[in-house]
Amino acid sequence: MATDLNILSANLSEAFSGKVVSLEERLGELTLVVKASDMVSVFTRLRDDADLRFEELIDVAVSTTPLTAARTVRRRQVSARCARAKAHAFAAVYHLLSVTHNWRLRVRVFAEDDEMPMLESITAVWPSANWYEREAFDLYGIIFVGHPDLRRILTDYGFVGNPFRKDFPLSGNVEMRYDAAQRRVVYEPVTVEPREITPRTMREENFGRH
């Protein structure tokens, strides 16, 4: 297993010289981090290069850091590694499989704009990315530029916000009910009192006091 990882690591370093932000081994699997501007060319070569041959995209996950924490890390520059890992709030994590070589690989790409996270769609590289990207758009609000049909896939069409974001209120932004007089579903402001779930010592206004 270690030998296979060493071969894969060497192949990745050779194929993407100058494009690798980081390449780390954890839990018996490699994680490659590349810039958003390089992602399409990197994924295309990961699929087509005979020394790599990642034929399948098996999942797209999203890792998030609260916006306030991401800004705090940028301001304080805690450490080079920490700043690199948490400088942006949203990252898409692509899980790839090479049937040819029996390899697995994680590729992490950070969206550079925290307020409106955007990444290139890779549906042209792996068509299976279609629903994965729609899920990430729906739950996290990441916009995949070039996606052929980017719309919600799990929440209702009238849903407000992105429920998997760390700043999304537990009570939601709207509530729905069926109105018999109008004979349709109507959306109204929530009647549940919002709650602050972040511990007081971790809130931004108290950061660093304890």
C-alpha positions in Angstrom: 0.0 0.0 0.0 2.8 2.4 0.9 4.6 1.6 -2.3 1.4 2.4 -4.3 1.0 5.7 -2.5 4.6 6.5 -3.2 4.2 5.8 -6.9 1.0 7.8 -7.1 2.6 10.7 -5.2 5.6 10.7 -7.6 3.3 10.6 -10.6 1.2 13.5 -9.3 4.2 15.6 -8.5 5.6 15.0 -12.0 2.4 15.7 -13.8 1.4 18.8 -11.9 4.7 20.5 -11.2 4.0 24.1 -10.3 0.2 23.5 -9.9 0.3 21.6 -6.6 -0.6 23.7 -3.6 -0.1 20.8 -1.3 0.0 17.0 -1.4 -0.4 15.1 1.9 -1.0 11.6 3.0 -3.6 10.9 5.7 -5.5 7.8 6.7 -3.8 5.8 3.9 -5.0 8.2 1.1 -3.5 11.2 -0.7 -5.1 14.6 -0.7 -4.1 16.9 -3.5 -4.8 20.6 -3.2 -4.9 22.7 -6.4 -5.9 26.3 -7.2 -9.4 27.0 -8.6 -7.8 28.4 -11.8 -6.1 25.1 -12.5 -8.8 22.7 -11.6 -10.2 21.9 -15.0 -6.8 21.2 -16.6 -5.8 19.2 -13.6 -8.9 17.0 -13.6 -8.7 16.5 -17.3 -5.1 15.2 -17.0 -6.0 13.1 -13.9 -8.6 11.3 -16.2 -6.5 11.0 -19.4 -2.9 10.6 -18.3 -1.9 6.9 -18.6 0.2 7.1 -15.4 -2.9 8.3 -13.4 -6.1 7.2 -15.2 -8.7 8.3 -12.7 -11.7 7.2 -14.7 -14.4 7.7 -12.1 -15.6 10.6 -9.9 -17.3 8.9 -7.1 -18.3 11.8 -4.9 -18.0 15.6 -4.4 -18.1 16.8 -0.8 -17.8 20.3 0.7 -15.7 21.3 3.6 -16.5 24.6 5.3 -15.2 27.0 7.9 -17.4 29.7 9.4 -16.9 33.0 7.6 -15.9 34.8 10.8 -13.3 32.1 11.6 -11.9 32.2 8.1 -11.5 36.0 8.3 -9.9 35.7 11.8 -7.3 33.3 10.5 -6.5 35.6 7.6 -6.1 38.5 10.0 -4.0 36.7 12.6 -2.0 34.5 10.2 -1.7 31.9 13.0 0.7 29.7 11.0 1.5 29.0 7.4 -0.2 25.7 7.3 -3.3 26.8 9.2 -3.6 29.9 7.0 -3.3 27.8 3.9 -5.9 25.3 5.0 -8.4 27.8 6.4 -7.9 31.0 4.4 -11.1 30.5 2.6 -14.5 29.4 3.9 -15.5 26.9 1.2 -13.7 24.0 -0.5 -15.0 21.3 -2.8 -13.4 17.9 -2.2 -13.5 15.6 -5.2 -13.1 11.8 -4.5 -11.6 10.0 -7.5 -11.1 6.3 -8.3 -8.6 4.8 -10.8 -9.9 1.4 -11.8 -6.8 0.8 -13.9 -4.4 1.3 -11.0 -6.7 0.6 -8.1 -5.9 4.0 -6.6 -8.1 6.5 -4.8 -7.4 10.3 -4.5 -8.9 13.3 -2.9 -8.6 16.6 -4.6 -9.5 19.8 -2.7 -10.2 23.1 -4.4 -10.9 26.2 -2.4 -13.4 28.8 -3.7 -11.6 32.2 -3.5 -14.6 34.4 -2.8 -16.1 33.7 0.6 -19.2 35.8 0.0 -20.1 34.2 -3.4 -18.1 31.0 -3.7 -17.6 30.0 -7.3 -15.8 27.1 -9.0 -15.7 25.7 -12.5 -18.0 22.8 -13.3 -16.3 19.6 -14.2 -19.4 17.9 -15.8 -17.5 17.9 -19.1 -14.7 15.9 -17.5 -16.9 13.5 -15.5 -20.7 13.6 -16.2 -21.4 12.1 -12.8 -20.4 15.5 -11.3 -23.8 16.9 -12.5 -25.9 15.9 -9.4 -23.0 16.2 -7.0 -22.5 19.9 -8.0 -26.2 20.6 -7.8 -26.2 19.2 -4.2 -23.2 21.4 -3.3 -25.0 24.4 -4.9 -28.2 23.6 -3.0 -26.8 22.9 0.4 -23.8 25.2 0.5 -24.4 27.8 -2.2 -21.3 27.1 -4.3 -21.9 28.3 -7.9 -20.4 25.9 -10.5 -19.8 28.0 -13.6 -20.6 26.1 -16.8 -22.9 23.6 -15.2 -25.7 22.6 -17.7 -28.6 22.7 -15.2 -27.6 24.3 -11.9 -30.7 24.3 -9.7 -31.7 23.0 -6.3 -31.9 19.2 -6.0 -32.9 18.4 -2.4 -34.7 21.5 -0.9 -37.9 23.0 -2.1 -37.9 25.5 -5.0 -39.0 28.3 -2.7 -36.4 27.5 0.0 -34.3 30.4 1.2 -30.7 30.0 2.0 -28.3 27.0 2.1 -29.0 24.7 5.0 -25.5 23.1 5.4 -23.7 26.5 5.9 -22.5 27.0 9.4 -24.2 30.4 9.6 -27.6 29.0 8.6 -30.2 29.4 11.5 -31.5 26.2 12.9 -35.1 27.6 12.6 -34.5 28.4 8.9 -35.5 31.6 7.2 -39.0 30.9 6.1 -41.8 28.4 7.1 -44.4 26.9 4.8 -48.0 25.9 5.2 -50.9 25.0 2.9 -53.5 27.8 2.6 -56.9 26.3 1.9 -58.4 29.6 0.7 -55.6 30.1 -1.9 -55.3 26.4 -2.5 -51.5 26.5 -2.6 -48.5 26.4 -0.4 -47.5 29.8 1.0 -44.2 30.8 2.6 -44.0 33.1 5.6 -41.4 34.4 8.0 -40.5 31.9 10.7 -42.4 32.3 14.0 -39.8 30.4 16.1 -37.5 32.6 18.1 -33.9 32.2 16.7 -31.2 30.8 19.0 -27.5 31.5 19.2 -25.8 28.1 19.2 -22.2 29.3 19.1 -20.7 29.3 22.7 -20.2 32.8 24.0 -16.4 32.4 24.3 -16.2 31.5 20.6 -18.3 34.4 19.3 -16.3 36.9 17.3 -16.9 39.8 19.7 -15.3 37.7 22.5 -12.6 36.1 20.4 -9.2 36.1 22.2 -10.6 37.3 25.6 -10.3 33.9 27.3 
